[in-house]
Amino acid sequence: MNIVAITGMDLTSMQKQMPQDLKERCQFHWFKSSSEAGEHIADADVIITAGRMNPDTLKQVTKLKWMQTISAGVDKLPLQEFAERNVILTNARGVHTIQMSEFTLSLMLQWVRKANLLHERQQSKVWDNQVTFGELYGKTIGIIGAGAIGEAVARKAKAFDMTVIGLNRSGSPGPAFDSTVCGEEGLASLLSQSDFVVLLLPSTAKTRGFLTKEHLRLMKPSAFLINLARGDVIEEEDLILALQEGQLAGAALDVFEQEPLPSTSPLWNMDNVILTPHIAGSSAHYAERVSAIFYHNVRAFLDGTEMMNVVDLTEGY
């Protein structure tokens, strides 16, 4: 079986972890781009990708049986075409739980402990010991998308004595949540109660524009919104207006409708906004965590056993 990796990432650690039996059963080819892969693409039975695939490149992969992404999101891939070609798609769901949950808590602490203001004071050599801080203690966090990452965020939030509300499709409880809700009524309840609202939804046809300006009006004026999902789960213009008009106190945004974020965006200059360039899932341990999923799936694919993280091509996750 021919396996071609085209990810744009350094996967040296992934190559080092390759099990010996798979080296003997498969031919692995590692490239940083499709142009570098060249003629190897046409013979690929399996492709590892970062979650994107040039349509012209995809046309060349006539033998493709399975694609493994090193990302959790698959919204940039032609899912309908995969379904028509009977291509199996698996993602890297589960590799982000540690770093993204830590990132979420760091943003919350950055907000309540006024880290940006303290840094400005330091840069200006201003000694100001009259700064007052908020706390996470006793606050309520609403997690929209109570999956693996949401569960990890909830677990860490409980360590700060927070109340945790989760929203998922079924309302089924999670071990780290104080309560779990579903549907429009549940969403309204979560938004009205939460001091922090964290978006962790996948980007699908059903979640695009998920949080509307009407939803933003349900939030507390003191609330802080964190979007680590996708930029399209909320209308950016509606969010900007809500922040400008004081409908909510602030926001931390790692994802945007257009990436990189244009320099003309007013978000850059808003004091109540923390911006990061879609890096919440980054980690020095990323490749080794992907390896565990990928090599399990290679063996499962060869042996006809159950694969991990098979994407529902209809639902998009």
C-alpha positions in Angstrom: 0.0 0.0 0.0 1.4 3.4 -1.0 1.0 6.1 1.6 1.9 9.7 0.7 2.1 12.5 3.3 1.6 16.1 2.1 1.1 18.3 5.1 3.4 21.3 5.0 4.5 20.3 8.5 7.7 18.7 9.8 6.6 15.2 10.5 10.1 13.9 11.5 8.9 12.7 14.9 5.9 10.9 13.2 8.4 9.1 10.9 10.5 8.1 13.9 7.5 6.5 15.6 6.6 4.4 12.6 6.1 0.7 13.8 8.4 -1.8 12.2 5.6 -4.0 11.0 4.1 -1.2 9.0 7.4 -0.3 7.4 7.3 -3.8 6.0 3.7 -3.7 4.9 3.6 -0.2 3.4 5.6 2.2 1.3 5.7 5.6 3.0 6.6 8.8 1.1 6.9 12.1 3.0 6.6 15.5 1.3 5.9 19.1 2.3 3.9 19.9 -0.8 2.0 18.3 -3.6 4.5 19.8 -6.1 7.3 18.1 -4.2 5.4 14.8 -4.2 5.2 14.9 -8.0 4.5 11.5 -9.6 4.1 9.8 -6.3 0.6 11.3 -6.0 -0.8 9.3 -8.8 0.1 6.0 -7.1 -1.2 6.9 -3.6 -3.7 4.6 -2.0 -3.6 6.8 1.1 -2.8 10.5 1.6 -2.0 12.3 4.8 -3.0 15.9 4.6 -3.3 19.0 6.8 -7.0 19.2 5.9 -6.8 20.9 2.5 -6.3 19.5 -0.9 -5.9 21.3 -4.2 -8.7 20.2 -6.6 -6.1 19.6 -9.4 -4.1 17.4 -7.1 -7.2 15.5 -6.1 -7.9 14.7 -9.7 -4.5 13.0 -10.0 -5.2 10.7 -7.0 -7.3 8.2 -9.0 -6.4 5.3 -6.7 -7.2 7.0 -3.4 -9.0 4.8 -0.9 -8.5 6.7 2.3 -7.4 10.2 3.5 -6.1 10.9 7.0 -6.0 14.6 8.0 -3.7 15.9 10.8 -6.4 18.4 11.6 -9.8 17.9 13.3 -11.6 20.2 10.9 -12.4 18.8 7.4 -14.5 21.7 6.1 -11.9 22.6 3.4 -12.1 19.1 1.8 -14.6 18.0 -0.9 -16.7 15.7 1.2 -19.3 15.1 -1.4 -16.7 13.9 -3.9 -15.2 11.6 -1.3 -18.6 10.1 -0.8 -19.1 9.6 -4.5 -15.7 8.0 -4.8 -16.1 5.9 -1.6 -13.0 7.4 -0.1 -12.7 6.9 3.7 -11.9 10.1 5.6 -10.4 10.1 9.1 -9.4 13.2 11.1 -7.2 14.0 14.1 -10.1 14.5 16.6 -8.7 14.2 20.1 -5.2 15.6 19.5 -6.2 19.1 20.6 -7.7 18.4 24.0 -4.7 19.3 26.1 -3.3 22.3 24.3 -6.7 23.9 23.5 -8.1 23.4 26.9 -5.0 25.0 28.4 -5.2 27.8 25.9 -8.9 28.5 26.9 -8.0 28.8 30.5 -5.0 31.0 29.7 -7.3 33.4 27.8 -9.8 33.5 30.7 -7.0 34.2 33.2 -5.4 36.8 30.8 -8.8 38.6 30.8 -9.6 38.6 34.6 -6.0 39.2 35.7 -5.6 42.0 33.1 -2.4 40.6 31.7 -2.5 42.9 28.7 -2.7 46.0 30.9 0.1 44.8 33.1 2.3 44.2 30.1 1.6 47.7 28.9 2.5 49.1 32.3 5.7 47.2 32.2 6.6 48.4 28.7 5.9 52.0 29.8 7.8 51.6 33.1 4.7 52.5 35.1 4.5 51.3 38.7 0.8 51.0 39.3 -0.2 48.9 42.3 -3.8 50.1 42.3 -5.0 47.8 39.5 -8.0 45.7 40.5 -8.6 42.2 39.2 -11.5 39.8 38.6 -11.5 36.1 39.4 -12.6 32.9 37.8 -13.8 31.6 41.2 -17.6 31.3 41.3 -18.1 32.3 37.7 -20.1 30.3 35.2 -18.6 29.1 31.9 -20.8 28.0 29.0 -19.2 25.6 26.5 -20.9 25.4 23.2 -19.6 22.1 21.7 -19.3 19.8 24.7 -17.1 17.2 22.9 -13.6 16.0 23.8 -12.1 19.5 24.0 -15.1 20.9 25.8 -14.8 18.1 28.4 -11.2 19.0 29.0 -12.0 22.7 29.3 -14.8 21.8 31.8 -12.5 19.6 33.9 -9.9 22.4 34.2 -12.6 25.0 34.9 -13.8 23.0 37.8 -10.4 23.2 39.3 -11.0 27.0 39.6 -14.4 26.3 41.3 -16.4 27.5 38.3 -19.9 26.3 37.4 -19.8 24.6 34.0 -22.7 24.4 31.5 -22.3 22.4 28.2 -24.3 22.4 25.0 -24.4 19.5 22.7 -26.9 18.0 20.2 -28.5 15.6 22.6 -28.2 17.2 26.0 -26.5 14.1 27.3 -24.5 14.8 30.4 -20.7 14.9 30.6 -18.7 13.9 33.7 -17.1 17.3 34.2 -20.3 19.4 33.5 -22.6 20.7 36.2 -25.4 20.6 33.5 -25.7 19.9 29.8 -28.4 21.5 27.5 -29.4 21.2 23.9 -31.6 23.0 21.4 -32.5 26.7 21.1 -34.0 26.9 24.5 -30.9 25.3 26.1 -28.6 27.7 24.1 -30.6 30.7 25.4 -30.3 29.5 28.9 -26.6 28.9 28.6 -25.9 32.4 27.1 -28.0 34.2 29.7 -26.2 32.5 32.7 -22.6 32.4 31.5 -19.8 34.8 32.4 -17.6 33.1 29.8 -18.9 31.6 26.6 -16.5 29.2 24.7 -17.2 28.2 21.1 -15.8 24.8 20.2 -18.1 23.8 17.4 -17.0 22.1 14.1 -17.6 24.1 10.9 -20.4 22.4 9.1 -23.4 23.5 7.1 -25.4 23.4 10.3 -23.0 25.4 12.4 -22.2 28.3 10.0 -23.8 31.4 11.5 -24.7 29.4 14.6 -24.4 32.3 17.0 -26.5 35.2 15.7 -26.8 38.8 16.8 -30.0 37.9 18.7 -28.0 35.3 20.6 -25.4 37.9 21.5 -28.1 40.1 23.0 -28.9 37.3 25.4 -25.4 37.4 26.9 -24.5 39.4 30.1 -23.0 42.8 29.4 -20.1 41.6 31.6 -19.6 38.3 29.6 -16.5 37.3 27.7 -16.7 35.3 24.5 -14.0 32.9 23.3 -14.1 31.5 19.8 -11.7 28.7 19.1 -14.0 26.9 16.6 -14.2 28.5 13.2 -14.7 32.1 12.1 -17.9 31.3 10.3 -19.9 30.1 13.4 -20.6 33.7 14.1 -21.1 36.8 11.9 -18.0 38.9 12.5 -19.7 42.2 11.8 -22.4 41.3 14.4 -19.7 40.5 17.0 -17.8 43.7 16.3 -21.0 45.8 16.7 -21.9 44.0 20.0 -18.4 44.6 21.4 -18.5 48.3 20.3 -22.0 48.8 21.8 -21.1 47.0 25.1 -23.5 44.1 24.6 -20.7 42.0 26.0 -17.5 43.0 27.8 -14.9 41.4 25.5 -13.8 38.6 23.4 -10.8 36.3 22.6 -10.7 35.3 19.0 -8.4 32.7 17.5 -10.4 32.2 14.3 -11.8 34.6 11.7 -14.0 34.7 8.6 -11.0 35.7 6.6 -7.5 34.4 7.6 -5.1 36.1 7.9 -7.3 38.8 9.5 -7.1 41.9 7.2 -5.2 44.8 8.6 -8.3 46.9 8.0 -10.4 45.0 10.5 -11.4 47.1 13.5 -10.7 44.0 15.7 -7.0 44.8 15.7 -7.5 48.1 17.6 -10.2 47.1 20.1 -8.9 47.1 23.7 -11.5 44.6 24.8 -10.4 42.0 22.2 -7.5 39.4 22.4 -6.4 38.2 19.0 -4.3 35.1 18.2 -3.6 33.8 14.6 -5.4 30.4 14.6 -2.8 28.7 16.9 -4.9 27.4 19.8 -4.3 23.9 18.7 -0.6 24.2 18.2 1.8 22.1 20.4 5.3 20.8 20.3 3.7 17.4 20.9 1.2 17.6 18.0 2.9 15.2 15.6 3.4 12.5 18.1 -0.3 12.6 19.1 -1.4 12.4 15.5 1.0 9.4 15.1 -1.0 7.4 17.6 -4.2 7.9 15.6 -2.6 7.5 12.2 -0.6 4.3 12.8 -3.6 2.7 14.5 -5.7 3.5 11.4 -3.0 2.2 9.0 -3.1 -1.2 10.8 -6.9 -1.2 11.0 -7.2 -0.4 7.3 -4.9 -3.2 6.3 -6.5 -5.7 8.7 -10.1 -4.7 8.1 -10.7 -3.7 11.7 -12.3 -0.5 13.1 -10.6 2.7 12.3 -10.5 5.8 14.6 -12.1 9.1 13.9 -14.0 8.1 10.7 -15.7 11.3 9.5 -19.4 11.2 8.6 -19.2 12.7 5.1 -22.8 13.8 5.3 -22.5 15.6 8.7 -19.0 16.9 8.1 -17.4 15.7 11.3 
